[in-house]
Amino acid sequence: MSHDWQSLRIEGIYRQPVEGFAMLRVKLPAGVLSAGQARGIGALAHRFARGALHLTTRGSIELHWVRGEDLAAVKGGVAALGLTSRGACGGAVRGITCASQGNAAFPQVESLARQLQRQFTGNPRFERLPKKFKIGIFPDTVDRGHLIQDVGLVLKGSCYDVWIAGGLGREPQPGFLLEEEVSPGRIIPLIEAILNVYAAHAPAGKRLKHLARELGEEALRKLIAAQPSATQELTPPAGLPDSFVPAPTDSTRLEAPVFGGELSAEELVRLAGFAEIHGGGWLIINADQNVAFQIPGDVAPARQELIGLGFGGDGRVEQICFRICPGSHECRMGLAPTRDVARQVIDRLGLGAIAARWAISGCQNSCAQPQLADYGIMTTGLVKGDDGNRSPRFDLHRNQGEGLGEVLKRNLSTEELLEAVSSLDYAKAAGDGFR
Ligand code: SF4
């Protein structure tokens, strides 16, 4: 069966490196899903995706190795769970990411993420965009995630600072502050104004950051301000709250570390059972590709149970925070086997590495956001050796808490990369304290 892969992107579907297979990405507003939904996703992964799934840095879930002929059944299965993959790839508003899990304001953020997903998913006005459009909501600017969104919303009291036109990829560009302290009632109309300008003025295949570069910040501001909805204020939605995760003020956060976001269907089902007993029935996929829970009761037995389920031991892999994109293991763009390289890097790191955030991307699309990690590894290309084999080259990035970080070392072979990480200060304690 042949497929028009390009037109399937809007359904959250990408081709995989092997002909006839595809990845389908499920959007989760603020990374939240219920235990029942997790069981359902686990069942779909078991039946259609070789029994495995991938947690992304944007809090989505990807099912890989779905056969082309099974895509419609998987889409139906996702819909039956009250979830969607619509717009998770292609020129559309992607899943609403959120790094506020554990923050006291998370219920406010979860509600807004759900409202934004409802407004912009499957809405013909906001599909067929020039390229992807990413929205993220953040409790503060500490992790700098707001800098890499098309629209980054940063909580300020009950309002939001609105940053726009950021992005990574081959031409990384930090976003700029469009407006301070925007009231919640203005967020949707303001994003509509930004989207209208983007759709009308950006060339096909270009992000909002390109438009900002081409026009300049001031011209882009003026275009947005001229949109009728830019100053519109909606009345708050009536009805019950849109937040379901136990409030951080009445619960304790617990996290199940998941190496590289790689989870088996069976593990997800186990975590769903854990969420039902301890987490109020809700799971959160966070930006570090882990599964988090808010535990309303006594957290000590819950922590022990989680370890008993196989999550959160004291080994090196469990303790070092390492965001990992699928790389050449599963992505057509991937130039390096990211998980293998990450394991090799982890083997060279000492106890001090626990305090740092690591990331590796299999190509310059930067899906693991290496420029935001304390240490980030970007695969930049392939080089043909004397034996005719092509091997990956890496840049090692360092971020010291400002902007998108800088390149520490360029064009490293795998061995040179391992040497470079071994010479970092905390690598000298390698082995100490780890199992
Ligand atoms: S960074 Fe590149 S290799 Fe990794 S998931 Fe994104 S597109 Fe694929």
Residues whose N, C-alpha, C, O or C-beta is under 5 A from the ligand:
A	BS01	SF4	C325 P326 G327 C331 M333 G334 S361 G362 C363 N365 S366 C367
